[in-house]
Protein backbone atom coordinates (compact mmCIF):
# COMPACT_ATOMS: atom_id res chain seq x y z
CA UNK A 1 0.00 0.00 0.00
CA UNK A 2 1.18 3.53 -0.81
CA UNK A 3 1.91 5.69 2.26
CA UNK A 4 2.50 8.95 0.38
CA UNK A 5 -0.25 11.47 0.97
CA UNK A 6 -0.61 15.10 -0.04
CA UNK A 7 -0.49 17.95 2.46
CA UNK A 8 -4.02 19.10 3.17
CA UNK A 9 -3.95 22.76 4.19
CA UNK A 10 -6.25 25.74 4.32
CA UNK A 11 -4.91 28.80 2.52
CA UNK A 12 -6.18 32.25 3.44
CA UNK A 13 -7.57 34.73 0.92
CA UNK A 14 -5.24 37.36 -0.49
CA UNK A 15 -2.05 35.80 0.86
CA UNK A 16 1.05 34.76 -1.03
CA UNK A 17 2.66 31.54 0.11
CA UNK A 18 6.10 30.15 -0.65
CA UNK A 19 5.63 26.44 -1.31
CA UNK A 20 8.59 24.05 -0.93
CA UNK A 21 9.44 22.13 -4.10
CA UNK A 22 12.84 20.77 -2.99
CA UNK A 23 11.35 18.19 -0.64
CA UNK A 24 13.83 18.92 2.17
CA UNK A 25 12.31 21.85 4.07
CA UNK A 26 11.31 20.95 7.62
CA UNK A 27 8.53 23.52 7.27
CA UNK A 28 6.99 21.65 4.30
CA UNK A 29 4.71 22.17 2.55
CA UNK A 30 5.86 25.73 3.07
CA UNK A 31 9.32 26.75 1.98
CA UNK A 32 12.04 27.66 4.43
CA UNK A 33 13.88 30.93 3.76
CA UNK A 34 16.74 29.05 2.12
CA UNK A 35 14.63 26.66 0.00
CA UNK A 36 16.35 26.35 -3.41
CA UNK A 37 13.08 25.54 -5.26
CA UNK A 38 10.40 27.69 -3.62
CA UNK A 39 7.20 28.17 -5.60
CA UNK A 40 5.30 31.39 -5.05
CA UNK A 41 1.55 30.87 -4.82
CA UNK A 42 -0.87 33.78 -4.52
CA UNK A 43 -4.18 32.62 -3.13
CA UNK A 44 -7.30 34.63 -4.03
CA UNK A 45 -9.91 33.02 -1.81
CA UNK A 46 -9.85 30.99 1.38
CA UNK A 47 -9.76 27.38 0.36
CA UNK A 48 -8.77 23.90 1.39
CA UNK A 49 -6.11 22.52 -0.96
CA UNK A 50 -4.13 19.34 -1.44
CA UNK A 51 -0.45 20.19 -1.98
CA UNK A 52 1.89 17.65 -3.52
CA UNK A 53 4.35 15.99 -1.15
CA UNK A 54 5.87 13.51 -3.59
CA UNK A 55 7.18 15.74 -6.39
CA UNK A 56 5.42 13.75 -9.14
CA UNK A 57 2.40 15.95 -9.77
CA UNK A 58 1.95 17.48 -13.21
CA UNK A 59 -0.12 20.22 -11.59
CA UNK A 60 2.42 21.56 -9.08
CA UNK A 61 2.08 22.67 -6.40
CA UNK A 62 -1.22 20.78 -6.21
CA UNK A 63 -1.58 17.02 -5.84
CA UNK A 64 -3.01 15.45 -9.00
CA UNK A 65 -3.11 11.89 -7.66
CA UNK A 66 0.18 10.83 -9.31
CA UNK A 67 1.52 9.74 -5.89
CA UNK A 68 -0.82 6.77 -5.99
CA UNK A 69 0.34 3.88 -8.18
CA UNK A 70 -3.27 2.69 -8.31
CA UNK A 71 -3.99 5.62 -10.64
CA UNK A 72 -2.20 3.71 -13.40
CA UNK A 73 -4.15 0.52 -12.83
CA UNK A 74 -7.37 -0.57 -14.36
CA UNK A 75 -10.45 -0.30 -12.19
CA UNK A 76 -10.41 -4.07 -11.68
CA UNK A 77 -6.72 -4.08 -10.75
CA UNK A 78 -7.29 -1.31 -8.21
CA UNK A 79 -10.31 -3.12 -6.75
CA UNK A 80 -8.34 -6.36 -6.49
CA UNK A 81 -5.47 -4.62 -4.68
CA UNK A 82 -7.80 -2.72 -2.35
CA UNK A 83 -9.63 -5.96 -1.53
CA UNK A 84 -6.34 -7.68 -0.74
CA UNK A 85 -5.33 -4.75 1.52
CA UNK A 86 -8.67 -4.93 3.30
CA UNK A 87 -8.48 -8.69 3.78
CA UNK A 88 -4.94 -8.27 5.09
CA UNK A 89 -6.26 -6.06 7.88
CA UNK A 90 -8.74 -8.74 8.97
CA UNK A 91 -6.12 -11.50 8.89
CA UNK A 92 -3.85 -9.69 11.38
S1 LIG B 1 1.30 13.92 -3.28
FE1 LIG B 1 -0.17 13.53 -4.77
S2 LIG B 1 0.84 13.83 -6.62
FE2 LIG B 1 2.33 14.25 -5.13
Backbone and ligand atoms as CSV (ligand in chain L), in Angstrom:
chain,resi,resn,atom,element,x,y,z
A,1,UNK,N,N,0.830,-1.177,0.000
A,1,UNK,CA,C,0.000,0.000,0.000
A,1,UNK,C,C,0.879,1.247,0.000
A,2,UNK,N,N,0.432,2.299,-0.678
A,2,UNK,CA,C,1.176,3.530,-0.808
A,2,UNK,C,C,0.954,4.421,0.412
A,3,UNK,N,N,2.039,4.852,1.074
A,3,UNK,CA,C,1.907,5.692,2.261
A,3,UNK,C,C,2.068,7.166,1.970
A,4,UNK,N,N,2.333,7.540,0.724
A,4,UNK,CA,C,2.498,8.951,0.381
A,4,UNK,C,C,1.130,9.600,0.313
A,5,UNK,N,N,1.000,10.714,1.001
A,5,UNK,CA,C,-0.250,11.467,0.965
A,5,UNK,C,C,0.069,12.946,0.759
A,6,UNK,N,N,-0.848,13.668,0.135
A,6,UNK,CA,C,-0.613,15.104,-0.043
A,6,UNK,C,C,-0.778,15.846,1.281
A,7,UNK,N,N,-0.255,17.066,1.316
A,7,UNK,CA,C,-0.490,17.949,2.458
A,7,UNK,C,C,-1.862,18.566,2.260
A,8,UNK,N,N,-2.701,18.478,3.253
A,8,UNK,CA,C,-4.022,19.096,3.175
A,8,UNK,C,C,-3.984,20.335,4.064
A,9,UNK,N,N,-4.076,21.503,3.438
A,9,UNK,CA,C,-3.945,22.756,4.188
A,9,UNK,C,C,-5.013,23.749,3.749
A,10,UNK,N,N,-5.346,24.645,4.647
A,10,UNK,CA,C,-6.254,25.739,4.324
A,10,UNK,C,C,-5.416,26.982,4.063
A,11,UNK,N,N,-5.620,27.582,2.889
A,11,UNK,CA,C,-4.905,28.803,2.525
A,11,UNK,C,C,-5.856,29.979,2.673
A,12,UNK,N,N,-5.362,31.067,3.226
A,12,UNK,CA,C,-6.176,32.253,3.444
A,12,UNK,C,C,-6.270,33.109,2.190
A,13,UNK,N,N,-7.351,33.864,2.078
A,13,UNK,CA,C,-7.567,34.732,0.917
A,13,UNK,C,C,-6.565,35.876,0.899
A,14,UNK,N,N,-6.095,36.192,-0.302
A,14,UNK,CA,C,-5.239,37.357,-0.490
A,14,UNK,C,C,-3.822,37.201,0.002
A,15,UNK,N,N,-3.412,36.015,0.361
A,15,UNK,CA,C,-2.055,35.795,0.856
A,15,UNK,C,C,-1.199,35.116,-0.192
A,16,UNK,N,N,0.095,35.428,-0.156
A,16,UNK,CA,C,1.050,34.760,-1.029
A,16,UNK,C,C,1.872,33.804,-0.175
A,17,UNK,N,N,1.940,32.585,-0.613
A,17,UNK,CA,C,2.664,31.541,0.110
A,17,UNK,C,C,3.868,31.099,-0.700
A,18,UNK,N,N,4.937,30.763,-0.010
A,18,UNK,CA,C,6.098,30.145,-0.648
A,18,UNK,C,C,6.003,28.648,-0.372
A,19,UNK,N,N,5.825,27.881,-1.438
A,19,UNK,CA,C,5.634,26.442,-1.310
A,19,UNK,C,C,6.945,25.726,-1.619
A,20,UNK,N,N,7.340,24.806,-0.746
A,20,UNK,CA,C,8.587,24.046,-0.928
A,20,UNK,C,C,8.434,23.066,-2.094
A,21,UNK,N,N,9.416,23.087,-2.988
A,21,UNK,CA,C,9.444,22.127,-4.097
A,21,UNK,C,C,10.714,21.284,-4.064
A,22,UNK,N,N,11.581,21.533,-3.055
A,22,UNK,CA,C,12.836,20.771,-2.992
A,22,UNK,C,C,12.647,19.472,-2.225
A,23,UNK,N,N,11.621,19.404,-1.400
A,23,UNK,CA,C,11.345,18.189,-0.638
A,23,UNK,C,C,12.181,18.045,0.622
A,24,UNK,N,N,12.957,19.047,0.994
A,24,UNK,CA,C,13.827,18.915,2.165
A,24,UNK,C,C,13.528,19.927,3.265
A,25,UNK,N,N,12.604,20.839,3.050
A,25,UNK,CA,C,12.311,21.853,4.074
A,25,UNK,C,C,11.556,21.219,5.243
A,26,UNK,N,N,12.014,21.488,6.451
A,26,UNK,CA,C,11.313,20.952,7.623
A,26,UNK,C,C,9.972,21.652,7.820
A,27,UNK,N,N,9.786,22.773,7.170
A,27,UNK,CA,C,8.532,23.520,7.268
A,27,UNK,C,C,7.536,23.128,6.179
A,28,UNK,N,N,7.846,22.087,5.409
A,28,UNK,CA,C,6.990,21.650,4.296
A,28,UNK,C,C,5.555,21.452,4.764
A,29,UNK,N,N,4.597,21.846,3.959
A,29,UNK,CA,C,4.709,22.172,2.548
A,29,UNK,C,C,5.185,23.587,2.257
A,30,UNK,N,N,5.418,24.360,3.298
A,30,UNK,CA,C,5.858,25.731,3.074
A,30,UNK,C,C,7.381,25.783,3.038
A,31,UNK,N,N,7.881,26.663,2.189
A,31,UNK,CA,C,9.325,26.747,1.979
A,31,UNK,C,C,10.021,27.462,3.129
A,32,UNK,N,N,11.182,26.962,3.480
A,32,UNK,CA,C,12.045,27.661,4.426
A,32,UNK,C,C,12.691,28.824,3.671
A,33,UNK,N,N,13.268,29.765,4.406
A,33,UNK,CA,C,13.882,30.930,3.763
A,33,UNK,C,C,14.963,30.545,2.761
A,34,UNK,N,N,15.648,29.451,3.010
A,34,UNK,CA,C,16.741,29.050,2.120
A,34,UNK,C,C,16.352,27.927,1.157
A,35,UNK,N,N,15.068,27.715,0.925
A,35,UNK,CA,C,14.632,26.657,-0.003
A,35,UNK,C,C,15.115,26.998,-1.417
A,36,UNK,N,N,15.824,26.069,-2.071
A,36,UNK,CA,C,16.346,26.352,-3.411
A,36,UNK,C,C,15.282,26.266,-4.512
A,37,UNK,N,N,14.117,25.700,-4.214
A,37,UNK,CA,C,13.084,25.539,-5.258
A,37,UNK,C,C,11.729,26.012,-4.773
A,38,UNK,N,N,11.677,27.181,-4.135
A,38,UNK,CA,C,10.402,27.688,-3.615
A,38,UNK,C,C,9.501,28.107,-4.774
A,39,UNK,N,N,8.222,27.817,-4.616
A,39,UNK,CA,C,7.205,28.166,-5.604
A,39,UNK,C,C,6.290,29.185,-4.955
A,40,UNK,N,N,6.137,30.337,-5.609
A,40,UNK,CA,C,5.297,31.390,-5.051
A,40,UNK,C,C,3.851,31.179,-5.492
A,41,UNK,N,N,2.961,31.122,-4.530
A,41,UNK,CA,C,1.547,30.867,-4.822
A,41,UNK,C,C,0.705,31.960,-4.194
A,42,UNK,N,N,0.034,32.764,-5.035
A,42,UNK,CA,C,-0.871,33.782,-4.523
A,42,UNK,C,C,-2.270,33.173,-4.478
A,43,UNK,N,N,-2.881,33.235,-3.319
A,43,UNK,CA,C,-4.179,32.616,-3.131
A,43,UNK,C,C,-5.273,33.682,-3.075
A,44,UNK,N,N,-6.267,33.584,-3.936
A,44,UNK,CA,C,-7.302,34.630,-4.030
A,44,UNK,C,C,-8.426,34.456,-3.027
A,45,UNK,N,N,-8.802,33.234,-2.735
A,45,UNK,CA,C,-9.909,33.021,-1.806
A,45,UNK,C,C,-9.535,31.929,-0.806
A,46,UNK,N,N,-10.138,32.003,0.369
A,46,UNK,CA,C,-9.853,30.991,1.382
A,46,UNK,C,C,-10.307,29.645,0.849
A,47,UNK,N,N,-9.397,28.688,0.898
A,47,UNK,CA,C,-9.760,27.377,0.361
A,47,UNK,C,C,-8.895,26.266,0.960
A,48,UNK,N,N,-9.470,25.108,0.970
A,48,UNK,CA,C,-8.769,23.897,1.392
A,48,UNK,C,C,-8.120,23.297,0.146
A,49,UNK,N,N,-6.810,23.053,0.216
A,49,UNK,CA,C,-6.110,22.525,-0.957
A,49,UNK,C,C,-5.294,21.297,-0.575
A,50,UNK,N,N,-4.994,20.509,-1.587
A,50,UNK,CA,C,-4.135,19.342,-1.440
A,50,UNK,C,C,-2.840,19.699,-2.155
A,51,UNK,N,N,-1.744,19.833,-1.394
A,51,UNK,CA,C,-0.452,20.189,-1.976
A,51,UNK,C,C,0.403,18.938,-2.107
A,52,UNK,N,N,1.077,18.841,-3.222
A,52,UNK,CA,C,1.890,17.653,-3.519
A,52,UNK,C,C,3.032,17.501,-2.519
A,53,UNK,N,N,3.233,16.295,-2.046
A,53,UNK,CA,C,4.352,15.995,-1.152
A,53,UNK,C,C,5.341,15.029,-1.782
A,54,UNK,N,N,5.013,14.543,-2.990
A,54,UNK,CA,C,5.870,13.513,-3.589
A,54,UNK,C,C,6.731,14.028,-4.736
A,55,UNK,N,N,6.412,15.178,-5.279
A,55,UNK,CA,C,7.183,15.741,-6.389
A,55,UNK,C,C,6.806,15.192,-7.752
A,56,UNK,N,N,5.780,14.363,-7.858
A,56,UNK,CA,C,5.415,13.751,-9.145
A,56,UNK,C,C,4.238,14.427,-9.844
A,57,UNK,N,N,3.596,15.352,-9.185
A,57,UNK,CA,C,2.401,15.953,-9.767
A,57,UNK,C,C,2.714,16.746,-11.024
A,58,UNK,N,N,1.837,16.665,-12.003
A,58,UNK,CA,C,1.954,17.479,-13.215
A,58,UNK,C,C,1.253,18.811,-13.023
A,59,UNK,N,N,0.632,18.991,-11.874
A,59,UNK,CA,C,-0.116,20.217,-11.595
A,59,UNK,C,C,0.456,20.932,-10.371
A,60,UNK,N,N,1.775,20.936,-10.234
A,60,UNK,CA,C,2.417,21.559,-9.079
A,60,UNK,C,C,1.909,22.983,-8.858
A,61,UNK,N,N,1.718,23.377,-7.627
A,61,UNK,CA,C,2.077,22.671,-6.396
A,61,UNK,C,C,0.968,21.751,-5.883
A,62,UNK,N,N,-0.080,21.567,-6.670
A,62,UNK,CA,C,-1.217,20.779,-6.207
A,62,UNK,C,C,-1.025,19.285,-6.485
A,63,UNK,N,N,-1.572,18.474,-5.632
A,63,UNK,CA,C,-1.577,17.021,-5.838
A,63,UNK,C,C,-2.550,16.699,-6.975
A,64,UNK,N,N,-2.104,15.890,-7.926
A,64,UNK,CA,C,-3.009,15.452,-9.004
A,64,UNK,C,C,-3.278,13.950,-8.934
A,65,UNK,N,N,-2.874,13.323,-7.841
A,65,UNK,CA,C,-3.108,11.891,-7.665
A,65,UNK,C,C,-1.973,11.021,-8.171
A,66,UNK,N,N,-0.927,11.623,-8.757
A,66,UNK,CA,C,0.182,10.833,-9.307
A,66,UNK,C,C,0.946,10.059,-8.239
A,67,UNK,N,N,0.813,10.442,-6.967
A,67,UNK,CA,C,1.521,9.740,-5.890
A,67,UNK,C,C,1.010,8.320,-5.714
A,68,UNK,N,N,-0.184,8.067,-6.212
A,68,UNK,CA,C,-0.824,6.775,-5.986
A,68,UNK,C,C,-0.646,5.868,-7.195
A,69,UNK,N,N,0.137,4.781,-7.053
A,69,UNK,CA,C,0.343,3.875,-8.181
A,69,UNK,C,C,-0.956,3.250,-8.678
A,70,UNK,N,N,-1.988,3.263,-7.874
A,70,UNK,CA,C,-3.268,2.695,-8.311
A,70,UNK,C,C,-3.876,3.526,-9.442
A,71,UNK,N,N,-3.441,4.791,-9.577
A,71,UNK,CA,C,-3.993,5.623,-10.640
A,71,UNK,C,C,-3.643,5.086,-12.023
A,72,UNK,N,N,-2.606,4.271,-12.127
A,72,UNK,CA,C,-2.202,3.715,-13.403
A,72,UNK,C,C,-2.817,2.343,-13.645
A,73,UNK,N,N,-3.544,1.840,-12.694
A,73,UNK,CA,C,-4.153,0.520,-12.827
A,73,UNK,C,C,-5.527,0.610,-13.473
A,74,UNK,N,N,-5.984,-0.513,-13.928
A,74,UNK,CA,C,-7.370,-0.566,-14.358
A,74,UNK,C,C,-8.254,-0.548,-13.122
A,75,UNK,N,N,-9.516,-0.305,-13.319
A,75,UNK,CA,C,-10.447,-0.302,-12.192
A,75,UNK,C,C,-10.422,-1.660,-11.501
A,76,UNK,N,N,-10.395,-2.734,-12.282
A,76,UNK,CA,C,-10.409,-4.073,-11.682
A,76,UNK,C,C,-9.123,-4.364,-10.935
A,77,UNK,N,N,-8.000,-3.893,-11.446
A,77,UNK,CA,C,-6.724,-4.079,-10.751
A,77,UNK,C,C,-6.710,-3.328,-9.427
A,78,UNK,N,N,-7.231,-2.097,-9.443
A,78,UNK,CA,C,-7.285,-1.309,-8.213
A,78,UNK,C,C,-8.213,-1.957,-7.195
A,79,UNK,N,N,-9.375,-2.453,-7.671
A,79,UNK,CA,C,-10.310,-3.118,-6.754
A,79,UNK,C,C,-9.690,-4.383,-6.155
A,80,UNK,N,N,-8.985,-5.138,-6.985
A,80,UNK,CA,C,-8.339,-6.364,-6.494
A,80,UNK,C,C,-7.313,-6.015,-5.417
A,81,UNK,N,N,-6.489,-4.984,-5.665
A,81,UNK,CA,C,-5.474,-4.618,-4.677
A,81,UNK,C,C,-6.106,-4.077,-3.395
A,82,UNK,N,N,-7.136,-3.260,-3.536
A,82,UNK,CA,C,-7.804,-2.725,-2.349
A,82,UNK,C,C,-8.451,-3.842,-1.542
A,83,UNK,N,N,-9.018,-4.833,-2.227
A,83,UNK,CA,C,-9.633,-5.962,-1.533
A,83,UNK,C,C,-8.575,-6.752,-0.774
A,84,UNK,N,N,-7.416,-6.950,-1.413
A,84,UNK,CA,C,-6.338,-7.678,-0.736
A,84,UNK,C,C,-5.842,-6.904,0.487
A,85,UNK,N,N,-5.730,-5.570,0.361
A,85,UNK,CA,C,-5.331,-4.751,1.518
A,85,UNK,C,C,-6.328,-4.909,2.649
A,86,UNK,N,N,-7.613,-4.841,2.303
A,86,UNK,CA,C,-8.675,-4.931,3.304
A,86,UNK,C,C,-8.661,-6.289,3.991
A,87,UNK,N,N,-8.527,-7.345,3.202
A,87,UNK,CA,C,-8.478,-8.690,3.776
A,87,UNK,C,C,-7.256,-8.850,4.672
A,88,UNK,N,N,-6.157,-8.205,4.282
A,88,UNK,CA,C,-4.936,-8.269,5.087
A,88,UNK,C,C,-5.147,-7.695,6.479
A,89,UNK,N,N,-5.979,-6.660,6.572
A,89,UNK,CA,C,-6.258,-6.059,7.883
A,89,UNK,C,C,-7.025,-7.033,8.762
A,90,UNK,N,N,-7.943,-7.809,8.183
A,90,UNK,CA,C,-8.745,-8.743,8.969
A,90,UNK,C,C,-7.952,-9.986,9.369
A,91,UNK,N,N,-6.912,-10.302,8.594
A,91,UNK,CA,C,-6.122,-11.502,8.893
A,91,UNK,C,C,-5.107,-11.260,10.009
A,92,UNK,N,N,-4.870,-9.992,10.354
A,92,UNK,CA,C,-3.855,-9.685,11.385
A,92,UNK,C,C,-4.336,-10.083,12.758
L,1,LIG,S1,S,1.301,13.918,-3.276
L,1,LIG,FE1,FE,-0.172,13.527,-4.767
L,1,LIG,S2,S,0.844,13.828,-6.623
L,1,LIG,FE2,FE,2.330,14.252,-5.131
